[in-house]
Amino acid sequence: DRVVLVIVISNDLRYTNEGIKCGALTLTNQTRKFLPNVPICIVAQSDNRNKT
């Protein structure tokens, strides 16, 4: 089977003075090494659950 699309769902998006830090971006960069021509969709979902 052939990979036609990679979807990464992340809820750890953080803005810092240096830019955006996100595990999804790290995963995307690693994926590009093995699948350079496959489109990647990153879904950034904020964690809006109540913390108890």
C-alpha positions, 0 to 999 in steps of 0.5 A: 500500500502507498501512503497518500496523506499523513495527518498529525493531530496535536494538542501541545502547541506552545508559543515562545519568544523563539517561535512555535514549539510543538511535538507535531512539528518535530514529528513532521520534520522526521516524517519528511525524511522518510516520505519527502513527497507526501502531503502532511496535514497538521491539526492543532487542537487546543486542550480546553478541558477543565484542569482539576 
